[in-house]
Amino acid sequence: MKSILANETAKIGQLCDCERGKNKKNSRGSRARVCGIDYGGGHRDCEVDGNSPYFVIGVDLPAPGSFWKIPLINAGQSPFQAGDPNVKKTFSSAVNIKKNLVATWVPEAYREADIIIVDINLDVLKPEIGKAKESKVDLSSFKRAIEDIGKRMNPRALLLVETTVPRAHWSISSSRLLKNAF
């Protein structure tokens, strides 16, 4: 497992080095990362791609529910069903023509980021209709992502959190996780 992690980390590092060389106006290059390659994050990968100067690396967990998306994206195929026919073309163009979109499972990719966009789906668990006060939100994946990012991100990187986590929770608990990880 360690050699697989080392190979993937080296591959991401080489891609970022190459992108740094292409970007003449900034020695660090312009790179964005999207944490979570779910429906929202995956489409945001393509939106950020557009005609912008960003090299985008989508990062997702190496888990059965999400791991399958990574090779599809890297092959230029959208893993999402979308009503917009341009989504498939955009994924293909970003990966195969513009070569500014890749997906990975290694959190070390955050070390290379100028911008990190956290886009993680959080499901609300409702025990019974009409009893919203008894609802619970499983924040474990969000907390894990924030800790992973905090351990690895460049302190000068911009961190954008776009999620359904209540603002009060983010501003108190999760920011503490991020500070502790630094």
PyMOL commands that set and color helices and strands:
alter all, ss='L'
color gray80, all
select helices_A, chain A and resi 2-22+39-49+69-74+86-97+107-112+132-134+140-152+167-181
alter helices_A, ss='H'
color red, helices_A
select strands_A, chain A and resi 31-35+55-59+101-104+115-118+124-125+136-137+158-161
alter strands_A, ss='S'
color yellow, strands_A
deselect
rebuild
show_as cartoon
